Amino acid sequence: MGKLNVIILRYLSRDDFRVLTAVEMGMKNHEIVPVSLLSSIASLKHGGCNKILRELVKHKLVVYERSKTVQGYRLNYGGYDYLALKTFCSREVILSVGNQMGVGKESDIYIVASPDGEQYALKLHRLGRTSFRNLKNKRDYHKHRRNMSWLYLSRLSAMKEFAYMKVLYDRGFPVPKPVDYNRHAVVMELINGYPLCQVHELQDPSALYSEFMELIVKLANHGLIHGDFNEFNLMLDDQDHITMIDFPQMVSTSHPNAEWYFDRDVKCIRDFFAKRYNYESELFPTFKDVRRSHSLDVEVSASGFTKDLETNAEFLHPAGPDEEELEDDSEEETSDEEAERGEEGFDIDEYKHAMLELEGLKVSESPAGTQDWEERIDEPKEDAPEAVSTAGGHEEGGREFEEELKEAEDECPELAELSSSNKEFKPFRDSDSLQQTAEHRRRRTDSEATTGSIGGCSTIPPDVVRQKVRRQLTKQQKAAQRRRLQKGEANLVTKSRRENQNNIKSSLEGASFWG
């Protein structure tokens, strides 16, 4: 089988992953991301975005597409794999990638190893293949949307699988242990077993048949139906222990076609046992035998989980007054955030979060640096008076100041106002003294530094401006002269080559003439 080529991953720099993340962010609202948008999102120095994009196209991590209306780049599964693997490496989940274990209609599975040497299974979702393109009829990922990227659909599929696997593993179902997930990749426990389709003999087919049927009923009692319960998604080890895999297509028991999915799962197991092991049983469960005891479909929002069921769940588990207030506040905050994101096109905070995650830094909602800076800002200075930002603060400060003045007046009643006495002793001013003060008064145009600012806003002297313009013109003239010299030298070289070719041609013609 093939192997995931991760050699180039070692040599990619921080700027390379910055551009890859910028392409991923731009593809939220663009099928083909223009270079101008990529440059603004990545914000690299010295305009190095084009050079990095050429290298990424060379390594088949992004694809360049050009149409009549737009030209730009889009991310493919190779670049998406690298972003997910880089995040896993920064989280210290995996360290190396091995061979390919299996290929499905919507995923590839590889063996990976952690830094401790423990082996895991890495599942990369690959929606959009030729064998699995009729997604609207088989999945409900689109919901109300018309057009969606295959990368985004693969990401939703991985999120659903990790959610189902975690909730089933916590309830004691025979599923692999979930480790971590990112984007379209899921890391899970490596099962030491074989698919049921590769097992040709069983010691006790009847016991295994009953275990499969009990597992289907147990899932339905918890509110879930597998939807693809067949020999390809069931594994057996040497002790005939069952392990169930592949969960993105699971549906709720409240789905309109839940009974049809349930009967199909039962029929798949019955037909396989009759065909492979020649075992047929008249005992098999039906959808009427389901006795719902848990609501796992409510926890993971399984397909077919309706709003009516959600209201019923709220009646069964009412929330307290504090919880209701918190929920209302969170709904208002989320609605505001969604409106802001819709206006901006892409969220720059999400881009920074992804970059920090790729670099292996711990991401928190309020970084320590910003907290320290805010604390420094909030601390009042010892020497300076406290500043009041609001209008109410200004009014309170004015009132306090008036009260202090009144207290001072009350403490020293013998002090009298000097303003009335100052008016009585005004200095004498006649026409001669006023003329003398007017002569010594400084005008704005008397300064040499501000002579050029009469007619304009610039404070630079015109001589300096002329010198700068001359220098710029001389630089441009010298550059044009260099280009002319280079062009002339190239013309001389081509002229000499043509002369040599003509000489050779004439000599050959003369030789052929004289025989």
Secondary structure, 3 states (H helix, E strand, C coil): CCECCCCHHHHCCHHHHHHHHHHHHHCCCCCCECHHHHHHHHCCHHHCHHHHHHHHHHCCCEEEEECCCCEEEEECHHHHHHHHHHHHHHCCCCCEEEEEEEECCCEEEEEEECCCCCEEEEEEECCCCCCCCCHHHHCCCCCCCCCCCHHHHHHHHHHHHHHHHHHHHHCCCCCCCEEEEECCEEEEECCCCEEHHHCCCCCCHHHHHHHHHHHHHHHHHCCEECCCCCCCCEEECCCCCEEECCCCCCEECCCCCHHHHHHHHHHHHHHHHHHHCCCCCCCCCCHHHCCCCCCHHHHHCCECCCHHHHHHHHHHCCCCHHHHHHHHHHHHHHHHHHHHHHHHCCCHHHHHHHHHHHCCCCCCCCCHHHHHHHHHHHCCCCCCCCCCCCHHHHHHHHHHHHHHHHHHHHHCCCCCCCHHHHHHCCCCCCHHHHHHHHHHCCCHHHCCCCHHHCCCCCCCCHHHHHHHHHHHHHHHHHHHHHHHHHHHHHHHHHHHHHHHHHHHHHHHHHHHHHC
